Amino acid sequence: MKNYLISALQKLLGYERYLFVFAKLKIRLLTLNKKKETYLYFEKLVPEHATIAVIGASIGITTIPFANGKRTIFAYEPIPSNVSIIARLKQKYRADKLSIFQLALGNRTGKVEFIFPKVNGAKKHGLSYVKDVSIENQPEGEVLTVEIDRFDNRPELEDKKIEAMKVIAENYEFEIFSGATEIINRDSPVIYCELWDNVKRPVVLDLIRSMNYVIWVLIDGKLENYENHCDSYQGKHFIFRPR
């Protein structure tokens, strides 16, 4: 029922107008969203004048609040309509130190196909995924071809110290971290990441451990070492901190 209503609103308002209104509402209510509890905890760990990379920025609901006028943010998002909304929000909220790149990040350079899903007629802006690493039961949708690069290759980061990273990539996190090992080892940023509970999660976590990071999860408002809760943790929200 929810997706049919979303589809109706997208048709009534127009898709990008719907996204813009939706994003503004979500930004206003962000601190009340229990699903963002770990992210909000992570945000408090990030220094006031930090340089931050947001990989998989979607429509900017958490990226824009990060841009408090003092932080420098590099936001990467492959879906054109999402990038359009972030750009509009940047202007509305005067996020002058936010740089937006219409680009996918991974462990290669060139082009990659994304699936832009639709469920019961509703376009799902936050669930786009790379076609060739899809997991079972992901929704079908429009195929988009976008540019892809390795994080370690990015020229805008050559003289920057990355102090924090936020990575949300719908099961493409291993490829992103594989293409970012040089910068992560160089700068040791604190990292927020969402990982689905499937076969790719342990592979990502093993890679993070190999870079001398400790994995943390938020349980009852307290940051706990994931290794002590790996058999019982039900969530998908992780914070990685260097030893």
N, C-alpha and C positions, 0 to 999 in steps of 0.2 A: 504493500500500500504506500509506503514511504517513497519508493522510487517512482511510482506513478504520479505522486504529487510533485516530486522534484521535476519530472519530465514536463508536467503541465506548466509549472512555473518557468522553466527554461524556455518553453515555447511562448508563453505569455509575455515575458519580459525581454526575450532575446537572450541567447546563451551568455554572452560576455557581460551584459548588464546584470543578469542573475548572479554571475560569479562575483562581480564587484560588490553588489549589495550583500551577498553571503559573506564575503571576506571581511567587510567592514563590521558586520554583526559579530562574527567570530573573534575578531581582534578585540572588540569591546568586552566580550565575555570570556576572554582567554583565561584570566586568573581564577574563574569560577569552574573551569572545565577539569573535572577530576582525572580525565584521561591524559591531561597534560601535566600531571603532578611531577613526574620525573623530569620532564623537560624544564619546568619552572625551577626545579631544584638545580638542574644543570646551569640554567641561565645565571643563577646567583654565584656559581663558581667562576664565571667568566669575568676577567678584569674590566673595569669601566672603560678603558681606552684600548681594548684588545682589537686585534685583527682576526676576523672570523671567516671561515668558509662554510657556506650552506650548500650542500650537495643534494639536489632533489628539493628545490625550494617550493614547488607546487605554486599556489597562488599567493604565498607570502604571509599567511596568517600568523606564523611565529617569527618569520624573518623581519617584518616591519617593526614589531615591538623591540627586537634586538637592536634596531638602528636608532639608538637613543641620542644621536647627534655627536657622540664621542667615539663610538666604535666604528671601525672600518669593516665593511662586509662585502665579500665576494659571493654572489648568489648564482648558482648554476641550475638551470631548468630547461629540459629539452622540448617541452610541449609549447607551441607558439601561443595558443590562447592563454595559457597560464602566465607566460612571460608578459603578455599584454596587460594582464591584471596587475602583476607586480609593478610594472612601470607606472600604471595609473595610481597605485597605492603609494609608490615612492613620491610622486608629485603631490598627492593629497596630504601626506604626512611629513613632507619636506625632509625626506630621508636622503640628504645630499651625499652622505658617505657610503651609500649603497651602490655597488656596481652589479649589473645584471648581465648574465651571459646565456644566450639561447644555445645550450650545449649539453649533451650527455657526457658523463665522465665514466671511465672504465679502465680496462687494461690494454687498450689498443687505440689506434688513431684511424679515422676514416668516416664511414657512415654505418648506422645501425637502424634496424627496424624496431619501432615501438608499437605496441597495441594500445590504442586509446579506447578503453572499454565503455560499453553502454549496457545498462541493466534495466529491463522493462521500460525502455525508451529514454532513460535518464543517463546523460553523459557523466561519467565518474572521473572528474578532473584529477583526483588524488590517487588513482589506482593504475595509472599507466605503467606498463612494464615492458622490458626488452623481450622481443619475440623468441629469440633463440635460447633463452634460459628460463622459459616459463615453467611454473609449477602447476600441478594438477588443480583443477577447479577454479582457475582464474577466468574471469569473464572474457568473452570475445568482444571484438570491436573493430574500429577503423585502424588500418595500418598506416603509420607515419614513418617516413625515413628522415633521420636527423643526423647531424654531425656529432661525432664522439671523439674524445681525446683523453689522454692520461692526465691526472692531476699534476703529476711530477713534470709534465711538459709545459704547463701554462706560463706564458711569459709575464703575465701581470703579477705573478707570485715570486719572481726571481729575487727581488730585494725586500721581500716581506717576511716577517716572522709570524707564522700562523699559530695563534695561541688557543684557538678553539675550532672545532669542526662539528657540524650537525649533518648526519647522513641518514636519509630516508629514501630507499630506492627499490622497494618492492621486489626483494630477492636478488638484487644485483649488487649487494653490498660487498661481496667477496671480490668481484671484479674491480670495484671502485678502490677498495683498500689495496688491492694488488698493484694498482697503478698509482698509488700515493705513498708507497713505502719510504721513498727518499725524503719527502717533506716531513712525514710523520717521524721518522728517525732523526731528522735534523732539528725539528722544532718541538717535539713532544707535546702536542696540543692535548687539552682535555677534549673528549669526544662524546657526543650524544648520538646514539644509534638505535633504530627500531629494527628488530629481527623477528620474523615469523618463526613459529615453532615447527620447523620442518627440517629436512635433511641438510639444508644449507647453513643453518644456524651454527652447528658445531664446527664447521669448516671455517666460518668467519671468526669465531671465538678463538680457535687454534692460531689463526694468523695474528690476531690481536695479541695473544699471549707471547707469540714469537718475537714481537716488537717490544717486549718488556713492559707490558701494560697489565694493570690489575682491573678486573671486571667487577663492576658494582651494580646493584639493583636497589631500588627504593622499596622498603617493606615497612608498612605502618608508619610512614613519614620519616624513617631512618635509613640511611645508606648502609647497605650490608654487602659484604663480600659474596659475590655470586657463587664461588666455589663451595660455600657452606650451605647453599640453597638450590643447587643445580637440579636436584631431583624433585623439588617441590615448587619451584618458581613457575607461576602460570602466566606471567606478563610477557611483553615483547619490548620493554623499554630498558635500555642499558646505558650506563655511563662508563667510559674507559678512561682511566687515569694512569699516567706513567708512574713507575715505581720510584 
